[in-house]
Amino acid sequence: MDRPLNLDLGVFEPETYASDGFKPKKRKSDPKNWMRNIVKKARCRSRLRKKVLMREVDIEDRRGKHPGHYMKTSYETRDQMRIFFKSLPARHSHYSVNKNPSRLYMESHWTITSLYERFFVYFPDVTKENATLPIFRKIVNTEFNIKFGFPRTDRCDTCSKFLTRICVAKNQTPYDEEGIDELHNQHARHLEFADIFYRDMASAKRFVESHYALCMDFQQNMPIPVTRVNKEFYLRQMWIYNFGIKNVKTGRTTMFLYSENFANKGANENLANTRFERIYVKYPVPGHSRMPIDADFGLIEAKKRRMEQIFVPSQVVTLVKSARTETPFDVVFVNVPLTDDLCPDENPIVTVRDYKSAIGPLFKGRSFGGFDLNSIRELRFVGGSKPLANFSERFTNPPREMSIFSDCIGDGALEELIANALPMYEDFLPIKLAKVKNLEILVSHTILAPQVWLNKL
Ligand SMILES: [Zn+2]
């Protein structure tokens, strides 16, 4: 075997080490000697290089095969680890199926280390010497897509009821297998309905160009001013509403921001005057209503939590605009610009119109023909025909035509009425006196000089 050469000791030749223990005689460095070392080292390196370049057959992977340094975790043990991971009680989540379809979730109290401990319970013959934690970690991180802790979920009422009933039935009437099975089936159907909504939403990304998928919802109300003084907990704050509309296909989101004295949170505010050939409205199953736009709201909420204080509306606008760095949210004001001095700035403004009174007379009345509105999962509006509820056969509820409007009304008349609808609000909405008093107390904790928006209350 070639003796490894050290260039730093280039002035020494290996043979200069005397065998009898005497100090080697130091040779004077001469350029010829130095050159010889360089050549020798280069030759040594090029031998390996040549082998690789020529793809010589005798090169083999000898890692883990050298006598003396045996591989601690054998291939058999590694396979046992894989069997262990496959058998884990991990499950899919309803919420992240679009982004990461193969990801599995486990209860949050698990960690890789605690799973490692559990592994030896499953395979008692294996010892820690024969199955190392780094290999265990490497296998779970590179070959399996398991996340610890479920994405944040609000526990669904219906799910919770079913699980309790199943649990009770199992304890009280364990012999009634049919009854228990029926409960299981009912719960599975509920989950299946929830899943249909998520699958529909996931497929929206593959729509053709002329089709759009919009997802819309209100964000949790944002209170201002946020002063972090302790009496803020029992004082009423001013609400800032945010109604977001997300284009599921492009990922662009528009946020309609307004203060509680600019407009209400009602049907008129959500009614977009759009001209589509067909509209499909799909409602999520209550309790399983996490939508793509919630991720956007989450960004705003997270950023808001990091903010120490929020005094003026413009800070909320900046917060919303800067919450997402990649394709920032578009901000639209409703009725009145949500600026500190209520003067318009570069953000567009929409006016809420009173569609309800404009088209109200056309409605047949409050009853929808004995229809249980809660049973509607989907609605289809196509120009020229009546709206159809539950149009697809994926739900157990039968499809039904709805006659919302009086029969004599044509599409043209409806359009005209919508176009001529009057603005909903002539002035600011009143705010309760108690709230104004509370706000005055809070404002004293802010560093505001001009409080135009507050004076307008
Ligand atoms: Zn549920």
Residues whose N, C-alpha, C, O or C-beta is under 5 A from the ligand:
A	BS01	ZN	C156 T158 C159 P286 G287
